């Protein structure tokens, strides 16, 4: 598939609408002879236009740090999920990649490939199931190859930590759910299924420490983490189980996370921030701290959303979507505000309108942008100031989208 031109689609739609309107006017007037003449004239006019062909060879402009990948599940026709691609500076639509049934995506660290885990059914929405990992060229938006995988991959909402690449780029990790949890490993170089890691049973989400070339960690149901190391062939070579980091009954955490180096940050449903350092064999935890002011003036505010936080690794700032009047079960409520924190001091730096954000991400370049997603629209902020400055909105960036990713790059 080549990049689709938004302008061309608009002209084609306008032309079709014009022809339909003309035919309707003719029929209502009952002037059939005049209609025939008008239709013939329109045919001659169209014949003068060059025929457009869909063909290969189209390339996207060079990627900038603010290129955006919007993973749209399109719930109303889930077999047709897609990745919509935009320029986050000009807010221009650049193209799309089909992701089939409830696809999930990640972009390679070098930005050259778009990886998709997805499912095909023999009869579109029923019949024999085939799960695959696909690689698409991020410049031409054409398929490169696919790898069949076990029919276990999680058919779930688009959380970033369900599909990840190893820090050395050689492996892809796929979250499985049957509903028993495990992780499928794909060897990118050999382009084949490598193994299924069952050591992650009872654990959920995939966390990739940058300093560990072929490792991932996962959050377990008892508040601990399991960390799995893999060998050159993508087979498990060792594992470690941590002590509990949080109380799963009293203060459960969101599985979405952001990191500075090997330290990953999590927020709990009650508004506490936890951190885990995966640089060593044993995960190390810092003392948790609260997003809420100690004076009590923030009483009732809680985090909410899906991919609800972002971390800028250069400025060491944490962004979290927050909502008032939080109660048990309100943890997916859109953001009334976005709160910004200094990770070193734990001090809140700013509160800005959240515009009903459900998910967010931040670029890691020297002119950072914060991107928030309300399910359909992407709001763009200048994230260089402590208080993000609203720059504009990409309207209709998705139908039911919950994941927005900037072009990879910057410090890990």
C-alpha positions, 0 to 999 in steps of 0.5 A, spaced: 500 500 500 502 506 498 501 513 502 494 515 501 494 523 499 488 526 503 487 532 497 486 527 492 481 523 496 478 530 498 477 531 490 475 525 488 469 525 494 467 532 491 467 530 484 462 524 486 458 528 490 457 533 484 455 528 480 450 525 484 447 532 485 447 533 478 443 527 477 438 528 482 437 535 479 435 532 473 431 527 475 427 532 479 426 536 473 424 531 469 428 534 463 431 527 460 434 530 454 437 535 458 440 530 463 443 526 457 446 532 454 449 534 461 451 527 463 455 527 456 458 533 457 460 531 464 463 525 461 467 529 456 470 534 461 472 528 465 475 525 459 480 531 459 483 530 466 488 525 466 487 518 469 489 517 476 493 510 478 494 507 485 502 505 484 508 504 488 514 509 489 510 514 493 515 516 499 513 520 505 517 526 506 523 525 511 521 524 518 521 529 523 521 528 531 514 530 531 511 525 526 505 522 529 503 515 529 495 514 531 493 507 532 486 507 531 482 501 533 475 503 529 471 499 534 465 500 530 468 496 524 474 493 528 476 488 522 479 495 519 483 498 524 489 502 522 495 507 523 494 514 521 500 518 520 500 526 521 506 531 521 505 534 528 508 541 526 503 542 520 498 537 522 497 535 515 495 527 514 501 523 511 498 516 510 496 510 513 497 503 514 492 498 515 492 494 521 486 489 520 483 486 526 484 490 532 491 491 530 497 494 535 503 497 533 510 500 535 515 503 531 522 501 530 528 505 534 531 507 528 524 509 525 525 505 519 520 500 520 512 500 523 511 493 526 504 491 527 501 485 531 494 483 528 489 477 526 486 475 520 480 471 520 478 467 514 471 470 513 473 477 515 470 476 522 469 469 523 473 462 521 480 460 521 484 465 525 491 467 523 495 471 528 502 475 525 507 480 526 508 484 520 513 489 518 512 495 514 516 500 511 515 507 514 517 511 508 513 508 503 508 505 507 509 498 504 509 491 507 516 488 507 514 481 511 510 478 516 511 472 521 506 467 523 505 467 531 501 462 535 494 464 535 494 467 542 496 475 542 492 479 546 486 482 542 485 488 547 485 496 547 491 499 544 496 500 550 503 501 549 506 496 553 502 490 549 507 490 543 514 492 544 521 491 541 527 489 545 533 494 546 538 491 541 532 491 536 533 484 535 526 481 538 519 483 538 515 482 544 507 480 544 503 480 549 498 474 549 492 472 553 488 466 552 486 468 557 492 465 561 498 470 560 504 469 556 509 473 551 511 471 544 518 472 542 519 474 534 526 474 532 526 480 527 533 478 523 531 471 522 524 473 521 521 467 525 517 465 531 522 464 536 519 462 543 513 463 547 515 465 554 510 462 560 514 465 565 510 471 565 504 467 567 500 471 572 503 477 569 501 483 564 504 488 560 511 488 557 517 493 560 523 493 556 529 496 560 534 500 555 540 497 558 538 490 558 539 488 550 534 482 550 530 482 557 523 484 559 519 485 565 512 484 567 507 486 572 505 480 576 498 479 580 501 479 587 505 486 586 511 483 584 515 484 577 518 478 573 524 480 569 526 475 563 533 475 560 533 471 553 539 469 549 541 470 542 536 465 539 530 469 543 530 463 548 529 464 555 536 464 559 534 466 566 529 470 570 528 474 576 522 475 581 522 482 585 519 483 592 512 486 591 512 494 589 505 495 591 499 493 594 494 490 589 488 491 594 489 497 597 493 501 591 493 498 584 497 501 579 496 502 572 500 498 567 502 504 562 509 507 564 514 511 562 521 511 563 528 515 564 533 510 563 532 503 566 527 507 571 520 506 570 514 510 573 507 508 574 501 511 577 496 508 582 489 509 582 489 513 588 494 518 585 501 515 588 507 515 584 511 508 584 518 507 580 522 501 579 529 500 577 531 494 572 538 496 571 540 490 576 539 483 576 534 485 582 529 490 581 529 496 586 524 500 588 524 508 591 519 510 596 512 512 593 510 519 593 503 522 592 501 527 586 496 530 591 498 536 595 499 534 602 494 540 604 488 536 602 486 541 597 487 536 591 482 531 595 478 527 590 483 528 584 485 522 581 489 519 575 484 517 569 485 514 562 488 509 558 496 511 556 495 516 561 502 518 563 508 521 559 515 522 561 520 527 558 527 524 559 531 530 557 527 535 562 525 529 567 518 531 567 512 527 568 505 528 565 499 525 568 491 526 566 487 527 572 480 528 574 476 531 580 471 527 584 475 520 583 471 514 586 472 507 585 472 505 578 473 512 575 480 510 573 478 511 565 475 517 566 478 523 561 483 528 563 479 534 566 487 537 567 494 535 565 498 535 571 506 536 570 511 534 575 519 535 576 521 527 577 527 529 581 523 534 586 516 531 586 514 538 585 508 539 581 510 545 576 503 546 572 496 544 571 493 545 564 486 544 561 486 536 559 481 537 554 478 530 555 485 526 554 485 519 554 492 518 552 498 522 551 505 521 549 511 526 549 517 527 544 524 527 546 527 532 542 530 539 544 523 542 542 519 537 545 511 537 544 506 533 548 501 530 544 494 528 547 488 524 544 481 524 546 479 518 542 478 522 536 482 528 536 490 530 537 491 536 541 498 539 541 502 542 546 509 546 546 512 542 552 518 546 553 515 551 558 514 548 565 506 549 563 505 546 556 502 551 551 497 549 547 498 549 539 493 546 535 488 540 534 488 535 529 481 534 528 478 527 527 485 523 527 482 517 529 475 514 530 476 511 536 484 511 537 487 510 544 494 510 542 499 516 539 506 515 538 511 520 536 517 519 531 522 515 536 529 518 537 532 522 543 535 519 550 532 512 552 
